[in-house]
Amino acid sequence: MTALTLRPAKPADAAGISGVLTALVTAGKRTKSADETFALTHYVEDPERLQCTVAVDADGTVLGFQSLKRATPGNVYGTPIGWGGIIGTHIHPPDAARRGGVGKALWAESLRVAGTAGVPSIEALIGASNLEGIGYYEAMGGFRTYRLEPGGGVGKRFDLAFRHRGG
Ligand SMILES: CC(C)(COP(=O)(O)OP(=O)(O)OC[C@H]1O[C@@H](n2cnc3c(N)ncnc32)[C@H](O)[C@@H]1OP(=O)(O)O)[C@@H](O)C(=O)NCCC(=O)NCCS
């Protein structure tokens, strides 16, 4: 992997985040919004964010990002409020950024942020046919399937309290 820097996203990263999302759309791995305004409002400056972390290479190119948000009333994911965290991960395909450990590095940072914020549990909501997404969260350890959405989503829960007890 090239030199990797992880840091909280800044407004200037909206273009790079949009680039990652757009590449995922082109690769047939995403159907939702991917423009810069969406990147800014939904990730970088979302008022419910705990941290949106970008992974950038030595040139400052955004290779991927991970969004960790608070689960507040009415959240579009249907995540239970008491849980605290909702996570989403997007890595630029299909070049060297993919399966090069970027997602794993981002999770270590988000887990640190969640622990600092006192988040008890984190949900990842993944499309049931998204085997790489499911494989990724399972590989991070501790994400357990707890709900299946009628629309085809798989909800996986990571419990920090459980983890801290040594589970
Ligand atoms: C899923 C995704 C986040 C993985 O990111 P990544 O940077 O490639 O992941 P890493 O290289 O850190 O992989 C860590 C581990 O996850 C698992 N994993 C990663 N990609 C996988 C795949 N395609 N199939 C199965 N397991 C996979 C592996 O166990 C991997 O470890 P290994 O390569 O040593 O076997 C990335 O492919 C992606 O952005 N996909 C499109 C968006 C998406 O599906 N996001 C998740 C749902 S929100």
The ligand as a Tripos MOL2 file, in Angstrom:
@<TRIPOS>MOLECULE
LIG
   48    50     1     0     0
SMALL
NO_CHARGES

@<TRIPOS>ATOM
      1 C1        -15.9960   -3.3000    1.2870 C.3       1 LIG1
      2 C2        -14.8470   -2.2790    1.2060 C.3       1 LIG1
      3 C3        -15.1740   -1.1340    2.1640 C.3       1 LIG1
      4 C4        -13.5520   -2.9890    1.6410 C.3       1 LIG1
      5 O1        -12.5110   -2.0080    1.6490 O.3       1 LIG1
      6 P1        -10.9600   -2.4330    1.4180 P.3       1 LIG1
      7 O2        -10.1080   -1.2670    1.6600 O.co2     1 LIG1
      8 O3        -10.8540   -3.1220    0.1170 O.co2     1 LIG1
      9 O4        -10.8090   -3.5020    2.6000 O.3       1 LIG1
     10 P2         -9.4360   -4.0390    3.2140 P.3       1 LIG1
     11 O5         -8.3860   -4.1370    2.1680 O.co2     1 LIG1
     12 O6         -9.0840   -3.2450    4.4330 O.co2     1 LIG1
     13 O7         -9.8850   -5.5020    3.6260 O.3       1 LIG1
     14 C5         -9.9890   -5.9310    4.9670 C.3       1 LIG1
     15 C6        -10.6280   -7.2890    4.9630 C.3       1 LIG1
     16 O8        -12.0120   -7.2000    4.5680 O.3       1 LIG1
     17 C7        -12.3620   -8.4000    3.8320 C.3       1 LIG1
     18 N1        -12.7070   -8.0420    2.4590 N.ar      1 LIG1
     19 C8        -12.3500   -6.9430    1.7590 C.ar      1 LIG1
     20 N2        -12.8350   -6.9970    0.4990 N.ar      1 LIG1
     21 C9        -13.4800   -8.1720    0.4010 C.ar      1 LIG1
     22 C10       -14.1790   -8.8170   -0.6500 C.ar      1 LIG1
     23 N3        -14.2940   -8.2440   -1.8580 N.pl3     1 LIG1
     24 N4        -14.7360  -10.0210   -0.4110 N.ar      1 LIG1
     25 C11       -14.6410  -10.6050    0.7970 C.ar      1 LIG1
     26 N5        -13.9750  -10.0430    1.8490 N.ar      1 LIG1
     27 C12       -13.4160   -8.8370    1.6450 C.ar      1 LIG1
     28 C13       -11.1250   -9.2800    3.8240 C.3       1 LIG1
     29 O9        -11.1600  -10.1580    4.9310 O.3       1 LIG1
     30 C14       -10.0180   -8.2630    3.9810 C.3       1 LIG1
     31 O10        -8.8370   -8.7930    4.5020 O.3       1 LIG1
     32 P3         -7.8180   -9.5930    3.5020 P.3       1 LIG1
     33 O11        -7.7130   -8.7900    2.2480 O.co2     1 LIG1
     34 O12        -6.5470   -9.6180    4.3030 O.co2     1 LIG1
     35 O13        -8.4260  -10.9210    3.2620 O.co2     1 LIG1
     36 C15       -14.6620   -1.7710   -0.2520 C.3       1 LIG1
     37 O14       -14.5690   -2.8720   -1.1160 O.3       1 LIG1
     38 C16       -15.7830   -0.8800   -0.7400 C.2       1 LIG1
     39 O15       -15.7360    0.3320   -0.5580 O.2       1 LIG1
     40 N6        -16.8180   -1.4540   -1.3870 N.am      1 LIG1
     41 C17       -17.8910   -0.6680   -1.9640 C.3       1 LIG1
     42 C18       -18.7420    0.0360   -0.9160 C.3       1 LIG1
     43 C19       -19.2430   -0.9350    0.1280 C.2       1 LIG1
     44 O16       -19.7020   -2.0130   -0.1910 O.2       1 LIG1
     45 N7        -19.1560   -0.5400    1.4130 N.am      1 LIG1
     46 C20       -19.5540   -1.3940    2.5320 C.3       1 LIG1
     47 C21       -21.0050   -1.2520    2.8290 C.3       1 LIG1
     48 S1        -21.3650    0.3640    3.5030 S.3       1 LIG1
@<TRIPOS>BOND
     1     1     2 1
     2     2     3 1
     3     2     4 1
     4     2    36 1
     5     4     5 1
     6     5     6 1
     7     6     7 2
     8     6     8 1
     9     6     9 1
    10     9    10 1
    11    10    11 2
    12    10    12 1
    13    10    13 1
    14    13    14 1
    15    14    15 1
    16    15    16 1
    17    15    30 1
    18    16    17 1
    19    17    18 1
    20    17    28 1
    21    18    19 ar
    22    18    27 ar
    23    19    20 ar
    24    20    21 ar
    25    21    22 ar
    26    21    27 ar
    27    22    23 1
    28    22    24 ar
    29    24    25 ar
    30    25    26 ar
    31    26    27 ar
    32    28    29 1
    33    28    30 1
    34    30    31 1
    35    31    32 1
    36    32    33 2
    37    32    34 1
    38    32    35 1
    39    36    37 1
    40    36    38 1
    41    38    39 2
    42    38    40 1
    43    40    41 1
    44    41    42 1
    45    42    43 1
    46    43    44 2
    47    43    45 1
    48    45    46 1
    49    46    47 1
    50    47    48 1
@<TRIPOS>SUBSTRUCTURE
     1 LIG1         1 GROUP 0 **** ****
